[in-house]
Amino acid sequence: MSSLITGTSEQLVLTDSAVDRIRALLVKEGKPEAGLRLYISGGGCAGMSYGMSIDDSVSSDDAVVRTKGVKVIVDKLSLIYLRGSKIDYVENLQTSGFQIDNPNAASSCGCGLSFKATKEAATEAKSAAGGN
């Protein structure tokens, strides 16, 4: 089962295992009312990197949505790159961690922690950031 998260017209999907893991992390940190901030930054072997942190501050440019009692915070620019992504938490013998299935990624590195954005997403982000 997964939860649809909407922030304005953008969408993210969180699986139940991702929601459960986020909730557990917030409780472990002693911040059950905080949220998980998802963001994109430059760098990584494919050009852009995914980032996550526990955050209890929200700015006016953030999309903030609650799903099943968990708050997810995404800044406006990152939301462009994350639109339509499915966030899952996987734990097995080979790996454990969050996995992002991102339709805005033209290619990803082998580790799955960075990606190259599609031309459309890059153009939209540049426009939103005030570029030409």
C-alpha positions as CSV (number, residue, x, y, z in Angstrom):
1,M,0.0,0.0,0.0
2,S,1.2,3.5,-0.7
3,S,0.2,7.0,0.1
4,L,-0.2,9.8,-2.4
5,I,1.3,13.1,-1.2
6,T,0.2,16.2,-3.0
7,G,1.8,19.7,-2.6
8,T,0.1,22.1,-5.0
9,S,-0.1,20.1,-8.2
10,E,3.0,18.0,-7.6
11,Q,2.9,14.4,-6.4
12,L,5.0,12.0,-4.5
13,V,4.1,8.5,-3.5
14,L,5.3,7.0,-0.2
15,T,5.0,3.3,0.4
16,D,3.8,2.1,3.8
17,S,7.3,0.9,4.6
18,A,8.7,4.4,3.9
19,V,6.1,6.0,6.1
20,D,6.8,3.5,8.9
21,R,10.6,4.1,8.7
22,I,10.2,7.9,8.7
23,R,7.9,7.6,11.8
24,A,10.5,5.4,13.5
25,L,13.4,7.8,12.7
26,L,11.4,10.8,14.1
27,V,10.6,8.9,17.3
28,K,14.3,7.8,17.6
29,E,15.4,11.4,17.3
30,G,12.9,12.5,19.9
31,K,11.2,14.7,17.3
32,P,7.9,13.0,16.5
33,E,6.3,16.3,15.4
34,A,9.2,17.2,13.1
35,G,9.2,16.0,9.5
36,L,11.3,14.4,6.9
37,R,12.8,17.0,4.5
38,L,13.5,15.6,1.0
39,Y,15.8,17.7,-1.2
40,I,17.9,17.7,-4.3
41,S,21.4,19.1,-4.4
42,G,24.1,19.4,-7.0
43,G,26.8,16.8,-7.0
44,G,27.1,13.0,-7.0
45,C,28.5,10.9,-9.7
46,A,25.5,11.5,-12.0
47,G,25.1,15.3,-11.4
48,M,22.4,15.7,-8.8
49,S,22.1,14.0,-5.4
50,Y,19.1,13.1,-3.2
51,G,19.1,14.2,0.4
52,M,17.0,13.6,3.4
53,S,17.1,15.1,6.9
54,I,14.9,15.5,9.9
55,D,13.7,19.1,10.0
56,D,11.3,21.0,12.3
57,S,11.4,24.3,10.4
58,V,9.3,25.1,7.4
59,S,9.8,28.1,5.1
60,S,7.3,29.8,2.9
61,D,8.7,28.1,-0.2
62,D,8.1,24.6,1.2
63,A,5.4,22.2,0.3
64,V,4.4,20.4,3.5
65,V,2.1,17.5,3.6
66,R,1.1,15.0,6.2
67,T,0.4,11.3,5.3
68,K,-0.6,8.8,7.9
69,G,0.7,11.1,10.7
70,V,4.1,11.7,9.0
71,K,5.1,15.2,7.8
72,V,7.1,15.5,4.6
73,I,8.7,18.8,3.6
74,V,10.0,19.6,0.1
75,D,11.3,22.9,-1.1
76,K,9.8,24.3,-4.3
77,L,12.9,23.7,-6.5
78,S,13.4,20.1,-5.3
79,L,9.8,19.4,-5.8
80,I,10.2,20.0,-9.6
81,Y,12.9,17.2,-9.7
82,L,10.9,14.9,-7.4
83,R,7.4,15.2,-9.0
84,G,5.9,11.8,-9.5
85,S,8.6,10.0,-7.6
86,K,7.9,6.9,-5.5
87,I,9.8,6.7,-2.2
88,D,10.2,3.3,-0.6
89,Y,12.2,1.9,2.2
90,V,13.8,-1.5,1.5
91,E,15.6,-3.8,4.0
92,N,17.0,-7.1,2.8
93,L,20.3,-9.0,3.0
94,Q,22.0,-6.8,0.4
95,T,20.9,-3.4,1.4
96,S,18.7,-1.2,3.6
97,G,17.6,2.3,3.0
98,F,15.3,4.6,1.1
99,Q,15.0,4.1,-2.6
100,I,13.6,6.7,-5.0
101,D,12.0,5.8,-8.3
102,N,12.2,9.1,-10.0
103,P,10.5,9.7,-13.4
104,N,12.5,12.9,-13.8
105,A,15.8,11.1,-13.9
106,A,17.2,10.6,-17.4
107,S,19.9,8.4,-15.9
108,S,21.0,7.3,-12.4
109,C,24.3,6.1,-11.0
110,G,24.8,2.5,-9.9
111,C,24.4,3.3,-6.2
112,G,21.1,5.1,-6.8
113,L,22.0,8.1,-4.8
114,S,22.4,10.5,-7.7
115,F,20.9,11.1,-11.0
116,K,20.9,13.3,-14.2
117,A,17.6,15.1,-14.6
118,T,15.5,15.0,-17.8
119,K,15.8,18.0,-20.0
120,E,12.3,19.0,-19.2
121,A,12.8,19.0,-15.4
122,A,16.1,20.8,-15.7
123,T,14.5,23.5,-17.9
124,E,11.6,23.9,-15.5
125,A,13.9,24.2,-12.5
126,K,16.1,26.7,-14.3
127,S,13.1,28.8,-15.1
128,A,11.7,28.6,-11.5
129,A,15.2,29.6,-10.1
130,G,15.1,32.7,-12.3
131,G,17.5,31.5,-15.1
132,N,16.9,31.9,-18.8
